[in-house]
């Protein structure tokens, strides 16, 4: 897959990738010097193409824009995130019961695509050369998993998830040829969102599932499968 | 730092007046690319406004060290326009009614005022490409098509389109003297 990805910088800079390829390429290029350089250069070329079709908008538009921005709150600036030292934790082998780290919410908001903020733990996973991003199917909320086999880590991006009570937590399951294996546990924030980096012991999963399990996890899923996706 | 970049940095600190200056600097660039992709003037006006509000919202995250404000803004605008095309497309495809009236004639751009110098410069650079490269780049960027769609339109393999786009952009990079 990565071999192919290297040829996508041009199409990416022209917004000519479909959604899945765009995601895959965005997970890849920040960590690939060749692609990152090409994206920067090709974006400048694309800007020149835009300069060739200058067209002033109707004069009334400025007033509408200025009116709307006066009541639009700006996003917070990037501050250096307090990165949990994952390598240290990993050495101590807390896995597979893993770790929720991560701070910055911007990861998948498309802001990352403009080249900001390459340092948070979730981004580190996203940016690894072999990262595979998968949106899981489920009805209540959304979960996406970025998985790097090389790092042995998955970044979980969840939103709109039901809040668990104190006795239970979320469990991520690795779907393998032999069935499902417990991968990691995580909690969601009070607003039903989660941005976490999990150490995963399971090599080479075919997909992911999510259930709610009693605290400490279970050897096999006991809760309803809330989310499921396979590569 | 160019004047648009300076203005955007100030706007990132909440300076509305600076944002007004930024607007004046890039309004034709942003509206031009949005209109070129969408073709529909009223929809383009709406998207141009959305793009500016989004730029205002994201301005505190703009990092001038990573590129100019014009590139940042036009990248965002093109992306937004293309996303609008694709979401319209998929809702149209779901909706089995034929909506052919959406297809407007191809020469809308010539009806509006265009910065002649920039246009000539870009046309000149595009003329340096082979016909097949130019066709692929224009269909992708100005047409807002994915490379797969371009391949289908031209009836050539997808890999060929990827290569034409990449080679074409490489050549344009030299033509424009883009340093990155």
Boltz contact constraints between the chains, C-beta under 6 A:
constraints:
  - contact:
      token1: [A, 7]
      token2: [B, 162]
      max_distance: 6.0
  - contact:
      token1: [A, 10]
      token2: [B, 165]
      max_distance: 6.0
  - contact:
      token1: [A, 10]
      token2: [B, 166]
      max_distance: 6.0
  - contact:
      token1: [A, 10]
      token2: [B, 169]
      max_distance: 6.0
  - contact:
      token1: [A, 11]
      token2: [B, 147]
      max_distance: 6.0
  - contact:
      token1: [A, 11]
      token2: [B, 162]
      max_distance: 6.0
  - contact:
      token1: [A, 11]
      token2: [B, 165]
      max_distance: 6.0
  - contact:
      token1: [A, 14]
      token2: [B, 140]
      max_distance: 6.0
  - contact:
      token1: [A, 14]
      token2: [B, 141]
      max_distance: 6.0
  - contact:
      token1: [A, 15]
      token2: [B, 78]
      max_distance: 6.0
  - contact:
      token1: [A, 15]
      token2: [B, 79]
      max_distance: 6.0
  - contact:
      token1: [A, 15]
      token2: [B, 82]
      max_distance: 6.0
  - contact:
      token1: [A, 16]
      token2: [B, 140]
      max_distance: 6.0
  - contact:
      token1: [A, 16]
      token2: [B, 146]
      max_distance: 6.0
  - contact:
      token1: [A, 16]
      token2: [B, 147]
      max_distance: 6.0
  - contact:
      token1: [A, 18]
      token2: [B, 146]
      max_distance: 6.0
  - contact:
      token1: [A, 40]
      token2: [B, 180]
      max_distance: 6.0
  - contact:
      token1: [A, 41]
      token2: [B, 173]
      max_distance: 6.0
  - contact:
      token1: [A, 41]
      token2: [B, 178]
      max_distance: 6.0
  - contact:
      token1: [A, 41]
      token2: [B, 180]
      max_distance: 6.0
  - contact:
      token1: [A, 42]
      token2: [B, 169]
      max_distance: 6.0
  - contact:
      token1: [A, 43]
      token2: [B, 71]
      max_distance: 6.0
  - contact:
      token1: [A, 43]
      token2: [B, 75]
      max_distance: 6.0
  - contact:
      token1: [A, 44]
      token2: [B, 71]
      max_distance: 6.0
  - contact:
      token1: [A, 44]
      token2: [B, 178]
      max_distance: 6.0
  - contact:
      token1: [A, 44]
      token2: [B, 180]
      max_distance: 6.0
  - contact:
      token1: [A, 45]
      token2: [B, 169]
      max_distance: 6.0
  - contact:
      token1: [A, 45]
      token2: [B, 172]
      max_distance: 6.0
  - contact:
      token1: [A, 45]
      token2: [B, 173]
      max_distance: 6.0
  - contact:
      token1: [A, 45]
      token2: [B, 178]
      max_distance: 6.0
  - contact:
      token1: [A, 47]
      token2: [B, 70]
      max_distance: 6.0
  - contact:
      token1: [A, 47]
      token2: [B, 71]
      max_distance: 6.0
  - contact:
      token1: [A, 47]
      token2: [B, 74]
      max_distance: 6.0
  - contact:
      token1: [A, 48]
      token2: [B, 176]
      max_distance: 6.0
  - contact:
      token1: [A, 49]
      token2: [B, 141]
      max_distance: 6.0
  - contact:
      token1: [A, 50]
      token2: [B, 29]
      max_distance: 6.0
  - contact:
      token1: [A, 50]
      token2: [B, 33]
      max_distance: 6.0
  - contact:
      token1: [A, 50]
      token2: [B, 74]
      max_distance: 6.0
  - contact:
      token1: [A, 51]
      token2: [B, 118]
      max_distance: 6.0
  - contact:
      token1: [A, 52]
      token2: [B, 118]
      max_distance: 6.0
  - contact:
      token1: [A, 52]
      token2: [B, 119]
      max_distance: 6.0
  - contact:
      token1: [A, 52]
      token2: [B, 122]
      max_distance: 6.0
  - contact:
      token1: [A, 53]
      token2: [B, 32]
      max_distance: 6.0
  - contact:
      token1: [A, 53]
      token2: [B, 36]
      max_distance: 6.0
  - contact:
      token1: [A, 54]
      token2: [B, 28]
      max_distance: 6.0
  - contact:
      token1: [A, 54]
      token2: [B, 32]
      max_distance: 6.0
  - contact:
      token1: [A, 54]
      token2: [B, 114]
      max_distance: 6.0
  - contact:
      token1: [A, 54]
      token2: [B, 115]
      max_distance: 6.0
  - contact:
      token1: [A, 54]
      token2: [B, 118]
      max_distance: 6.0
  - contact:
      token1: [A, 55]
      token2: [B, 31]
      max_distance: 6.0
  - contact:
      token1: [A, 55]
      token2: [B, 32]
      max_distance: 6.0
  - contact:
      token1: [A, 55]
      token2: [B, 35]
      max_distance: 6.0
  - contact:
      token1: [A, 55]
      token2: [B, 112]
      max_distance: 6.0
  - contact:
      token1: [A, 56]
      token2: [B, 28]
      max_distance: 6.0
  - contact:
      token1: [A, 57]
      token2: [B, 27]
      max_distance: 6.0
  - contact:
      token1: [A, 57]
      token2: [B, 31]
      max_distance: 6.0
  - contact:
      token1: [A, 57]
      token2: [B, 48]
      max_distance: 6.0
  - contact:
      token1: [A, 62]
      token2: [B, 23]
      max_distance: 6.0
  - contact:
      token1: [A, 64]
      token2: [B, 49]
      max_distance: 6.0
  - contact:
      token1: [A, 65]
      token2: [B, 49]
      max_distance: 6.0
  - contact:
      token1: [A, 65]
      token2: [B, 52]
      max_distance: 6.0
  - contact:
      token1: [A, 68]
      token2: [B, 53]
      max_distance: 6.0
  - contact:
      token1: [A, 69]
      token2: [B, 53]
      max_distance: 6.0
  - contact:
      token1: [A, 69]
      token2: [B, 56]
      max_distance: 6.0
  - contact:
      token1: [A, 72]
      token2: [B, 53]
      max_distance: 6.0
  - contact:
      token1: [A, 72]
      token2: [B, 56]
      max_distance: 6.0
  - contact:
      token1: [A, 72]
      token2: [B, 57]
      max_distance: 6.0
  - contact:
      token1: [A, 74]
      token2: [B, 57]
      max_distance: 6.0
  - contact:
      token1: [A, 74]
      token2: [B, 60]
      max_distance: 6.0
  - contact:
      token1: [A, 75]
      token2: [B, 57]
      max_distance: 6.0
  - contact:
      token1: [A, 75]
      token2: [B, 58]
      max_distance: 6.0
  - contact:
      token1: [A, 75]
      token2: [B, 60]
      max_distance: 6.0
  - contact:
      token1: [A, 77]
      token2: [B, 60]
      max_distance: 6.0
  - contact:
      token1: [A, 78]
      token2: [B, 61]
      max_distance: 6.0
  - contact:
      token1: [A, 111]
      token2: [B, 61]
      max_distance: 6.0
  - contact:
      token1: [A, 115]
      token2: [B, 66]
      max_distance: 6.0
  - contact:
      token1: [A, 116]
      token2: [B, 61]
      max_distance: 6.0
